[in-house]
């Protein structure tokens, strides 16, 4: 049961700023716990990967179903990499950075390049004037109507679920992240990060191909990365693309309001919440990104009034797929059909 906001609770007001001070007490990680969380994610991933190889090697093809839990643990590794990017996992920059860089070889995500683009996303989420880097392209109704016929077709194609969650993960993780798109003129750092990650991927791939064979490696690893990538994109999508999300332009846009009310609280069963690194508690994460992922549930336990902000269930999230345009008049996301009905 959700506890109603108390009289002096920040949730009793529309102002999200008081939560910043409250959440600051959760920002310190327990480094032993961080190391434990890394171990119980990396070791099972390696075990499931090895079991998939054994299934292929000995002809037990039904064993390839273990690709699914392997993908789940790879997704959780990405969530740990995500925390490292915020400097919240160990709260030691050198340790966080190198942990994130090593994990980036497994997730096919160049850590330093991704960290920079993700920081831009956090700094501008929900800002209609600052779209384009580290987020899912979302047009306003007016912008969509101003497009040419082919422009509208292109946007519809991009927002189609088969493209967003099928073609998208393959394009993003196998191709797009091999070059620092969007930051090619931002100095050497994005290039070094991307090329070093590419080298690490190549070395690991060649070693595993030598160890288990080219065919088994591709048969196992490509589906694992694709499934983990699709799940990651889905989570990122529903964290901001939901009916009651918050978008605005300057000077109305305020960081704390966009963070708390423009990010969802995605309700997942216990194991799915754990395997996704509690990232569904996204409104709290956006408001205070220094809170380690394993401390986010404690925030909701201590302040249950936060649990009802931006709350969406799995069934509700499935309906979010049709919400593709921001209606500036109604201050909400709408479908193509709703936008067409307004003409």
N, C-alpha and C positions, 0 to 999 in steps of 0.2 A: 504494500500500500504506500502511496506517495504521501509524505507528510506535508501538509499545507505550509506555505511560507510563514514564518513567524513575523511578528510585527516589525522587528528590527532586522529581519533577514534581507540580504541584498535582493533575493528573488521577489520580495514584496514590491520592488521598484523596477521600472523599466530600464534603469541605469545599470549597466553591467560593470562599471568601473570598480565598485567595492569588492568584487570577486577577485580582482587582481592581487590585492593584499592578502586575502584569505588563502588563495591558492599558492602563494609564495612559500608557505610553510611545508608544502609537499614537494618542493623542487629538489631537495637533496636525495640522491640515490643511495642505496646500500650497496656498496661495491661487491660484497660477497654475494648478494642476491643477484646482482647484474651478471656476475660470472656464472652463477648457477643457471640463470635463464638462458644464457648463451649456450651453455653445455647441454641443457635438456632440449635444445632446439637443433644444434649442429649434429650431435651424436645420433639422434633418431633419424635425421635426414640422411646421414651417411649409411645407417643400417638399412633403411627402406630402399635406398638406391642400390645397395649391394644385394638385397633380396630380389629386387627386380632383375638384376643381372643374372642371379642364380636361376630365376624362373626361366629366363630366355636361354641360358646356357644348357639347362637340363630338360628343356622342352615343356616345362609346365607353364604354358602360355596364359592360363588363368591367373597366374601370379602377377601379371602385369597390372592387375587391379591395384597393386601396391603403389603404382604411380600416383594415385590420388592422395594417400597420406604423405608421400614424399613431396608432392606439390604443396600440401598444407604446411609442412615444416619449412620448405623453401620460402613460402609466403611469410612465415613468422621470422625467418632470417632477414627478409627485407624490412619487416617492421623494426627489428633491432637495428638494422642499418639506418633506418629512418630516425630512430632515437639518437643514434650516434651523430647524425647530421645536425641535430638540435643541440648537441653537447649535453644531453640529459641522461645517457645510459650509464656512463662511468663518472660524468662530470669532471673528466680530465681530458683536456683537448687532444693531447698526443695519443692517449689510449683510445678515445672515441674515434679519432680520425683513422687510425690504422686498423682498428676493428672494422670500421665502415668500409675502408678500401679493400680489405681482404674479402669481406662478405660480398662486395660489389662484383668480384670476379664470378661468384656463384650466381648472383642475381642478374648478371649481365648489365649492371647499372653503374657507370662511372661515378664514384662517390663524390668527388669534389665538384664536378660539373653539376650533378643532380642536386647537391646541397645548396649550391648557389641559386639554381632555378626554383627550388622548393622554398627557399627563404623569401624570394620575391612573391611566391604564392601566398605565404603567410602574411606578408606585409601588405598585400593588396586584395586579399580574398573579399569578394562581395563589392568591390569597387568597380563600377561600370566604366570608369575612366582609365583603369589600369589592367585591362584584360589582355591575355595573349601569351604569358609565360608561366609555365608550371600549372596550368589549369585546363579544363575542358572548354573548348570554344563554345560560347553561348552568345547568341545574338539577341537583340531586342526585337520586338515585333516591328518597329519602325525600320530598323536596319535590314531585317529580312525582306520587307516589302520593297525596300529601295534596291535590292539586288536585281541583276539581270535574270532571265529565265534560267540560264545555265548556272548562275550563281546559286539560285534557289535549289536546283537539282543537286549541285555539289554539297550544299549544306544538309539537305535531306539525306544524301548518301552517307555523309560523315556521321550524322546522328542516328542512323539506322542501327538497331541493336546488333545485327549480324556483323556490321562493320565495327561498331564501338567495342564489342566484347569478343568478337571472333577474329577479324582481320587486324584490329587495333593492337592486341598484345603481340602478335607476330611482328607487325611493322615496328612497334616501339622498341621491344626488347632485342630483336634480332638485327634490325637495320638502323632505325633512327638514332639509337644511343651509341652507335659506332662512330658518330661524328658529333661535335658539340653544336648542334643546330641551335640557333638563337643567340649563341655567344661566340661565334667564330671570330669576331673582331674585338673580343673582350680580353685580349692579352693571351699569354702563354698558358696560364693555369688551366682553363677548360680543355685545351688541347693535350696538355701533359696528363691530366686526369683520364681523359677518354682514351688516348693512345696507350697509356700504361695499363689501363683496365683491359683493353683489347689484347695487349701482349700477354697479360695474365690469363685471359680466357683461352687464347691460342695454346699456351704452354699446357694448361690443365687439360684442354680438349685433346691435344696430341698425346699426352701421357695416358689418358683414359682410353683413347682409341688403340694405343699400343697394348694397353693392359687387357682390355676386354674385347677389342675388335671395333672396327668402324661401324658396322651395322648395328650391333647391340647398343653401342653408345648413342647413336642417333635415335634408335627406336625407344630408348629409355629417357634420355635427357631432353630431347626436343619436346615431347609431350609434357614432361614435368614443368619445364619453364613456361610453356604455353598455358597450361592450366593455372599455374601460380600467377602468371601475368594477367590472365583473364579475371581471376578472383581479385587481384590487386586493383585493376581498373574499375571493376564493379564497386568495390569498397570506396574508392576515391570518388566515384560517380555519385553514389547515394549519400555521401557525406556532405555534398553541397547542392546537388540537384534534386531537391525535394520541395514540396508545395509551399511550405511555410518558411523557406529560406529567406535570407535578407540580402538585397542588392540595393545600392544607391550610388549617387554621384556626389562629388564634392560640391559644396561644403557639408552636405548632409552626412556623408559617409564618415563613420568613426570606427577606429580599429576594434575597440572592445565590444561595441554593439554588433559589428559584422562577425566577429569571432564567436560570440556566444549565441547569437540568433541566426547566423548564416551557416552554421555547421550543425549537423544532425547528431542525435543520440540514437544510434542504430542498435535496436534490441536483438541480441543474438543468444542462442542457447549457450550454456556454460562453456562447453568445449570449443565451440566456434569462437566465442569471445576470447578464449585463451589463445587459440591457434592464430588468431588475427592480432595478437598483441594488444587487446583492448582498444584498438583504434576506433571502434564504434562509438566510444565515449569522446567523440570528436570535438564537440563544442567546448569541453573542458580543455582538451589538448590545444585547440586553437587559441583559447584565451590565455593559456600558460603552457607554452610548448616545452618548457624546461622540466615539467613533471614527468618522471620516468613512466613508461607504459604500465609497469606492474603496480604503480601507485594510484593509477586513475580510478580503479574500483573503490579504493579507500575514500577518495574524495566524495563519491556518490553515497557511500555508507555514512560518512560524517555529515553530509549536507544533502539529504534525500530530495530536497526541493529542486535541485539541479537535474534530477533524473527525468523530470517531466518537460524540460525545455528541449525543443527540436526532436521529440521522441517519434521514431518511426519503427514499425515492426517489419518483419520480412515480407509479409503479404502487402503491406503498404508500400514497401520499397519497390516491389514489382510494378506498381502503377506509376512510379516516378519516371519510367523509361519514356513515357509519352510526353513528358514535360520538357520542351525543347527551346522555348523562347521566353524571354523576360518581358512581361507586360508592364511598362512603366506607369500606366494609368492605374492598373489594379494592384500594382506592387506584388506580383506573384508570377511564378512560372506557369506557362500555358502550353497546350498542345498545338500542333499545326491546325487542327480542326477548330479549336477555340479561337485562334487568331484569325482564321478565314471567316468565321461567323461574325466577326466584328466589322468586316468590310461593308 
